């Protein structure tokens, strides 16, 4: 093997290792994990080629993406496990749920549209409360 060919081969191997490492970090390295609590808005199965489970949960409080703007605090997530997705789809309204999730730097089509992937349901509790009627003034 000539010296130029050897340098070229080593350079190609190093570039491939860098690309593979960047791909792993972007799409498979777990950046963060935790629990979010709120009321489930929806869970759907959708996609053109890769059918994935996507969901949205409304958290208490508000958030502002721009100064002076107020919007509800939403947690948009994907679900890989069909059993978890089915459990969430069967849930009745008025339940407060706590979901354990993993956060990645990027989303990949076969895992879901979101960089947040729900792994399990931590807890479910009923938040419906009866409000006593008071006499009118």
Residue, then its C-alpha position, 0 to 999 in steps of 0.5 A: x500500500x502506498x503512503x498516499x493510499x494509507x493516509x487516505x484510508x486513515x482519513x476516511x476511517x477517522x471521518x466515519x468515526x466522527x460522523x457515527x459519533x455525531x449521529x449517536x450523540x444527536x439521536x441516541x444519547x439520552x440528554x435528560x430524563x425526568x417526570x412531567x405531570x399534567x392532564x392528558x390532552x390526546x394520544x394518536x398514532x400517525x405518520x406517513x411511513x413510520x406510524x408512531x404514537x404521539x401525545x400532548x399533555x397540558x401542565x398546570x401554569x402558563x409559559x411565554x415564548x415571547x415577552x407579553x404572550x401567554x399560552x398553556x404549558x404543553x408537553x408534546x411527546x412520542x411513545x415507543x411502547x404500544x402498551x403504554x400508548x394503549x393505556x394512555x388512549x384508554x384513559x378517561x378525562x379528568x385524570x392527572x398523570x405523571x409520565x417518565x420520559x427521556x430527552x434526546x437532542x433530535x427526533x428520528x422518524x421511526x422513534x417519533x416526531x418529538x425529542x421527548x420519549x415517554x417510557x412509563x406511566x409513573x402515577x394516575x390520580x383523579x383530579x375531579x373535585x365537586x365544587x359546592x354551590x353557594x347561595x346567590x347574592 
